[in-house]
C-alpha cells in the first residue's frame, strides 16, 4: 500500500464517513480505482462523494464533466484535482 499525502488521508476519511464504507480510511489505497473492481463505488456513491467534497473544499464537481473518469480514477487523482482547484 502506498503512503498517503495528508489530503489523500483526509479524502479517505471523508469517503468512509460520507459513504458509510465498511472499512477504515487506512485500508483505502490511494492508487486503487474508486469504482468497478477497485473500491466498488457506483454512480450514486460518486454523486454523494462529490457533494461532500463540494461542501468541504468548495469545489464543484459536475456530472457532465468530461474529465470525471480521470478525476475519480483514484483517491490520488481526486486529491490532485482538489489541490489544483480548491477555494477553501
C-alpha positions as CSV (number, residue, x, y, z in Angstrom):
1,X,0.0,0.0,0.0
2,X,1.4,3.4,-0.9
3,X,2.0,6.2,1.6
4,X,-0.8,8.8,1.6
5,X,-0.4,12.5,1.4
6,X,-2.3,14.5,4.1
7,X,-5.0,15.3,1.6
8,X,-5.3,11.7,0.5
9,X,-5.7,10.6,4.1
10,X,-8.3,13.3,4.6
11,X,-10.2,12.2,1.5
12,X,-10.1,8.6,2.6
13,X,-11.7,9.6,5.9
14,X,-14.3,11.7,4.1
15,X,-15.2,8.8,1.8
16,X,-15.6,6.3,4.7
17,X,-17.8,8.8,6.6
18,X,-19.9,10.1,3.6
19,X,-20.5,6.7,2.1
20,X,-20.6,4.6,5.3
21,X,-18.0,2.3,3.9
22,X,-17.3,-0.8,5.9
23,X,-13.6,-0.2,6.1
24,X,-11.2,2.2,7.8
25,X,-9.6,5.2,6.0
26,X,-6.2,3.5,6.4
27,X,-7.4,0.5,4.4
28,X,-8.0,2.7,1.3
29,X,-5.0,2.6,-1.0
30,X,-4.8,6.0,-2.8
31,X,-3.8,4.3,-6.1
32,X,-6.7,1.8,-6.2
33,X,-9.7,2.7,-8.5
34,X,-12.8,4.1,-6.9
35,X,-15.4,2.2,-9.0
36,X,-15.7,-1.1,-10.6
37,X,-13.0,-3.6,-9.4
38,X,-11.3,-1.1,-7.1
39,X,-13.4,0.1,-4.2
40,X,-16.6,-0.9,-6.0
41,X,-18.3,2.5,-5.8
42,X,-21.2,3.2,-8.1
43,X,-22.5,6.4,-9.7
44,X,-24.7,7.2,-6.6
45,X,-21.7,6.8,-4.3
46,X,-19.7,9.2,-6.6
47,X,-22.5,11.7,-6.5
48,X,-22.6,11.6,-2.7
49,X,-18.8,11.9,-2.6
50,X,-19.0,14.9,-5.0
51,X,-21.4,16.7,-2.7
52,X,-19.2,16.0,0.4
53,X,-16.2,17.3,-1.5
54,X,-18.1,20.4,-2.7
55,X,-19.1,21.2,0.9
56,X,-15.6,20.6,2.4
57,X,-13.4,22.1,-0.3
58,X,-15.6,24.5,-2.2
59,X,-15.1,22.6,-5.5
60,X,-17.9,22.0,-7.9
61,X,-17.7,18.5,-9.4
62,X,-20.2,18.3,-12.3
63,X,-21.8,15.1,-13.5
64,X,-21.2,16.2,-17.1
65,X,-17.5,16.9,-16.8
66,X,-15.6,15.1,-19.5
67,X,-12.7,14.6,-17.1
68,X,-14.7,12.8,-14.4
69,X,-13.3,9.4,-15.3
70,X,-9.8,10.8,-14.7
71,X,-10.7,12.8,-11.6
72,X,-12.5,9.9,-9.9
73,X,-10.0,7.3,-11.0
74,X,-8.5,7.0,-7.5
75,X,-8.1,8.9,-4.2
76,X,-4.7,10.1,-5.5
77,X,-6.2,11.6,-8.7
78,X,-9.1,13.1,-6.8
79,X,-6.6,14.7,-4.3
80,X,-4.6,16.2,-7.3
81,X,-7.8,17.7,-8.7
82,X,-8.8,19.2,-5.4
83,X,-5.3,20.6,-4.8
84,X,-5.4,22.3,-8.3
85,X,-8.9,23.7,-7.8
86,X,-9.8,24.2,-4.2
87,X,-11.1,27.5,-2.8
88,X,-11.2,26.6,0.9
